[in-house]
Amino acid sequence: MSELFGNRVLQASVMAWAIAQISKFFIDLLWRRKINFRALTTMGGMPSSHSAAVSSLATGIAIIDGMGSTLFALALWFAAVTMYDAAGIRRSAMIQAKILNQMIDELFQGHPISEVKLRELLGHTPIEVFVGMLLGIGVAYWWMTR
């Protein structure tokens, strides 16, 4: 177990994820001017913690094993798919959820079928993914080379 917890690549990835998640809380606080503890655990928002984690993972592997390694190729592909999903597929699902919730509000105002609404904050804008990626690369570089 100590070998797992002593893994610097894993440490960098978890650290990048945590910094991104905590940043969401403070960014939300600045934008909305009210405390929202849900920002610490929600998907979506600035920066993308998924992007931070996977880009940190790939960067750490590149530093340890080199960019020519099979493990780096795997991590890079994993990061690309994760970031594409965060900005593409999940963002599309978010837009669909907003439209469906709006339709339900408009069609059944005063006569709700169900009070359960779809979760709307699912994906990321490309800039949120990009900032998360930069955060992950920066954290991994700092952690792995110190």
C-alpha positions as CSV (number, residue, x, y, z in Angstrom):
1,M,0.0,0.0,0.0
2,S,2.9,2.4,0.7
3,E,4.2,1.8,-2.8
4,L,0.8,3.0,-4.2
5,F,0.6,6.1,-2.0
6,G,4.3,6.8,-2.7
7,N,3.7,6.9,-6.4
8,R,4.6,10.5,-7.4
9,V,2.7,10.3,-10.7
10,L,-0.5,9.4,-8.8
11,Q,0.2,12.0,-6.2
12,A,0.5,14.7,-8.9
13,S,-2.7,13.6,-10.6
14,V,-4.7,13.6,-7.3
15,M,-3.2,17.0,-6.4
16,A,-4.1,18.5,-9.7
17,W,-7.7,17.1,-9.4
18,A,-8.0,18.5,-5.8
19,I,-6.6,21.9,-6.8
20,A,-9.1,22.1,-9.7
21,Q,-12.1,21.1,-7.5
22,I,-11.2,23.5,-4.7
23,S,-10.6,26.3,-7.3
24,K,-14.2,25.7,-8.5
25,F,-15.5,26.6,-5.1
26,F,-13.5,29.9,-5.0
27,I,-14.3,30.8,-8.6
28,D,-18.0,30.2,-8.0
29,L,-17.8,32.3,-4.8
30,L,-16.2,35.2,-6.8
31,W,-18.8,35.0,-9.6
32,R,-22.0,34.4,-7.6
33,R,-20.9,36.2,-4.4
34,K,-22.3,33.4,-2.2
35,I,-20.9,30.2,-0.7
36,N,-21.8,27.1,-2.6
37,F,-20.2,24.0,-1.0
38,R,-21.7,21.8,-3.8
39,A,-19.1,23.4,-6.1
40,L,-16.5,21.2,-4.3
41,T,-18.2,18.0,-5.6
42,T,-20.0,18.9,-8.8
43,M,-19.1,18.1,-12.4
44,G,-18.7,21.0,-14.8
45,G,-17.3,24.4,-14.1
46,M,-14.0,26.2,-14.2
47,P,-11.5,24.5,-14.4
48,S,-12.1,21.0,-15.5
49,S,-10.9,18.7,-12.7
50,H,-11.1,15.7,-15.1
51,S,-8.7,17.5,-17.5
52,A,-6.4,18.5,-14.7
53,A,-6.2,14.9,-13.4
54,V,-5.6,13.1,-16.7
55,S,-3.2,15.7,-18.1
56,S,-1.2,15.6,-14.9
57,L,-1.1,11.8,-15.1
58,A,0.2,11.9,-18.7
59,T,2.7,14.6,-17.9
60,G,4.0,12.7,-14.9
61,I,4.4,9.5,-17.0
62,A,6.2,11.5,-19.7
63,I,8.7,12.8,-17.2
64,I,9.3,9.4,-15.6
65,D,9.1,7.1,-18.6
66,G,9.6,9.4,-21.5
67,M,7.3,10.5,-24.4
68,G,8.4,7.4,-26.4
69,S,7.0,4.9,-23.9
70,T,4.0,2.8,-24.4
71,L,2.7,3.9,-21.1
72,F,2.8,7.6,-22.1
73,A,1.0,6.8,-25.3
74,L,-1.7,5.1,-23.3
75,A,-2.0,8.0,-20.8
76,L,-2.0,10.6,-23.6
77,W,-4.8,8.8,-25.5
78,F,-6.7,8.3,-22.2
79,A,-6.4,12.1,-21.5
80,A,-7.5,13.0,-25.0
81,V,-10.6,10.9,-24.8
82,T,-11.5,12.1,-21.3
83,M,-11.1,15.8,-22.3
84,Y,-13.1,15.2,-25.6
85,D,-15.8,13.6,-23.5
86,A,-15.9,16.5,-21.0
87,A,-16.1,19.2,-23.7
88,G,-18.1,17.3,-26.3
89,I,-20.4,14.5,-25.3
90,R,-21.2,15.6,-21.7
91,R,-21.6,19.2,-22.9
92,S,-24.2,18.1,-25.4
93,A,-26.0,16.2,-22.7
94,M,-26.0,19.3,-20.6
95,I,-27.6,21.4,-23.4
96,Q,-30.2,18.7,-23.9
97,A,-31.0,18.6,-20.2
98,K,-31.5,22.4,-20.1
99,I,-33.8,22.3,-23.1
100,L,-35.9,19.4,-21.6
101,N,-36.1,21.2,-18.2
102,Q,-37.3,24.4,-20.0
103,M,-39.9,22.4,-22.0
104,I,-41.2,20.8,-18.8
105,D,-41.4,24.2,-17.1
106,E,-43.3,25.8,-20.1
107,L,-45.6,22.9,-20.8
108,F,-46.6,21.9,-17.3
109,Q,-46.5,25.2,-15.4
110,G,-48.9,24.8,-12.5
111,H,-49.5,21.1,-13.4
112,P,-46.1,19.4,-12.8
113,I,-45.8,15.7,-13.8
114,S,-42.7,15.4,-11.7
115,E,-40.7,17.8,-9.6
116,V,-37.5,16.0,-10.6
117,K,-35.4,17.9,-13.0
118,L,-32.5,16.7,-15.1
119,R,-29.0,17.6,-13.9
120,E,-27.8,20.4,-16.2
121,L,-24.2,21.0,-15.1
122,L,-22.5,18.0,-16.8
123,G,-19.9,19.2,-19.2
124,H,-17.3,21.8,-19.8
125,T,-16.7,24.6,-22.3
126,P,-13.5,24.2,-24.3
127,I,-11.8,26.9,-22.2
128,E,-12.6,25.1,-19.0
129,V,-11.0,21.9,-20.4
130,F,-8.0,23.9,-21.6
131,V,-7.4,25.6,-18.3
132,G,-7.8,22.2,-16.5
133,M,-5.2,20.7,-18.9
134,L,-2.8,23.6,-18.2
135,L,-3.3,23.2,-14.5
136,G,-2.6,19.5,-14.6
137,I,0.5,19.9,-16.7
138,G,1.8,22.6,-14.4
139,V,1.1,20.7,-11.2
140,A,2.7,17.5,-12.6
141,Y,5.8,19.4,-13.8
142,W,6.2,21.2,-10.5
143,W,5.6,18.0,-8.4
144,M,7.7,15.7,-10.5
145,T,10.7,18.0,-10.9
146,R,11.1,19.4,-7.4
